[in-house]
Amino acid sequence: MGPTPPKSVKVIAHIHAKPSKRDELEKVLLSLIAPTRLDEGYQEYELFVSQDDPCHFIFIETWESPEALDKHVQTPHFQGFVRRADELLDGAPQVLKLSRLG
């Protein structure tokens, strides 16, 4: 029997735009998708918008390991988003990191 494979990490990130920055934030978030899908350890990276609140965006992500997620948040494309967060976001993102039980 070989080594235990790394456990994947599911991330659900809730992001709220300042109403006046909604369209700009959407463009920034959409610009993250292509480069993130090239990141090592990427398995899923999808962006959604709430049908009830157009300022509420949700990323659903899957990474092959916690280490892959850690590397992703250090990439230039993700750090570019972080640098603009105060300007674009209405509050801090709510990020859930989940491990599958069954």
NORFEN-V448267 format. One record per pair of residues at least 6 apart in sequence whose ideal C-beta (glycine too) atoms are under 8 Angstrom apart, sorted by the first residue. I is the first residue (numbers start at 1). GAP is how many residues later the second one is. D is the distance in Angstrom with one decimal. If there is no record, write none. Layout:
I,GAP,D + I,GAP,D
//
This chain:
6,58,5.9 + 6,59,3.6 + 6,60,7.9 + 6,61,7.4 + 7,58,6.8 + 7,59,7.8 + 7,92,6.1 + 7,93,7.7 + 8,35,6.5 + 8,54,5.6 + 8,55,6.4 + 8,56,5.5 + 8,57,7.0 + 8,92,7.1 + 9,53,7.2 + 9,54,4.8 + 9,56,6.8 + 9,57,5.4 + 9,59,7.7 + 9,60,5.3 + 9,88,5.7 + 9,89,7.2 + 9,90,6.8 + 10,50,7.6 + 10,51,7.1 + 10,52,5.4 + 10,87,7.5 + 10,88,4.2 + 10,89,7.6 + 10,90,7.0 + 11,48,7.0 + 11,49,7.4 + 11,50,4.1 + 11,51,7.5 + 11,52,7.0 + 11,58,6.7 + 11,84,6.4 + 11,85,6.9 + 11,86,5.6 + 11,87,7.3 + 12,46,6.7 + 12,47,7.3 + 12,48,5.7 + 12,49,7.8 + 12,83,7.5 + 12,84,4.6 + 12,86,7.0 + 13,45,6.8 + 13,46,4.3 + 13,48,7.2 + 13,80,5.4 + 13,81,7.2 + 13,82,4.7 + 13,83,7.6 + 14,42,6.8 + 14,43,7.7 + 14,44,5.6 + 14,79,6.4 + 14,80,4.3 + 14,81,7.7 + 15,10,7.4 + 15,14,7.1 + 15,41,7.6 + 15,42,4.5 + 15,43,7.3 + 15,44,7.1 + 15,74,6.4 + 15,78,4.8 + 16,37,7.9 + 16,39,5.6 + 16,40,5.6 + 16,41,7.6 + 16,73,6.4 + 16,74,4.5 + 16,75,5.8 + 16,77,8.0 + 17,8,4.1 + 17,9,7.5 + 17,38,4.3 + 17,39,7.9 + 17,40,6.9 + 17,71,6.2 + 17,72,6.6 + 17,73,6.2 + 18,7,7.8 + 18,37,7.7 + 18,70,6.4 + 18,71,6.7 + 18,72,4.7 + 19,36,5.8 + 19,71,7.5 + 21,66,6.9 + 21,67,4.6 + 21,68,8.0 + 22,32,6.4 + 22,33,5.1 + 24,64,6.2 + 25,32,7.1 + 25,63,4.4 + 25,64,7.2 + 26,23,7.5 + 26,31,7.2 + 28,53,6.0 + 28,56,6.3 + 28,60,6.6 + 29,18,5.6 + 29,28,5.8 + 29,30,7.6 + 29,52,7.5 + 30,17,6.7 + 31,46,7.5 + 32,13,7.9 + 32,15,7.9 + 32,45,5.8 + 32,46,6.8 + 32,49,6.1 + 33,12,6.2 + 33,14,6.3 + 35,40,7.2 + 35,42,4.3 + 36,6,6.3 + 36,9,4.8 + 36,36,6.6 + 36,39,7.6 + 36,41,6.7 + 36,42,7.3 + 37,8,5.7 + 39,29,7.3 + 39,32,6.9 + 39,33,5.0 + 39,36,6.2 + 40,28,6.1 + 40,31,6.4 + 41,22,5.1 + 41,23,4.4 + 41,24,6.0 + 41,26,7.3 + 41,27,2.3 + 41,28,7.3 + 41,30,6.8 + 41,31,7.3 + 42,21,6.7 + 42,22,7.9 + 42,26,7.3 + 42,30,7.4 + 43,19,4.1 + 43,20,6.3 + 43,21,5.8 + 44,16,6.7 + 44,17,5.9 + 44,18,3.8 + 45,14,6.9 + 45,15,8.0 + 45,16,5.0 + 45,17,7.9 + 46,13,7.0 + 46,14,5.1 + 46,15,7.6 + 47,10,6.4 + 47,11,7.4 + 47,12,5.6 + 48,9,6.9 + 48,10,4.6 + 48,11,7.7 + 48,12,6.9 + 49,7,6.9 + 49,8,5.5 + 49,9,7.5 + 50,6,3.9 + 50,7,7.7 + 50,8,7.1 + 55,35,6.9 + 61,8,7.8 + 63,6,4.2 + 63,9,6.8 + 66,31,7.9 + 69,28,7.5 + 72,6,6.1 + 73,6,7.9 + 85,8,7.6
//
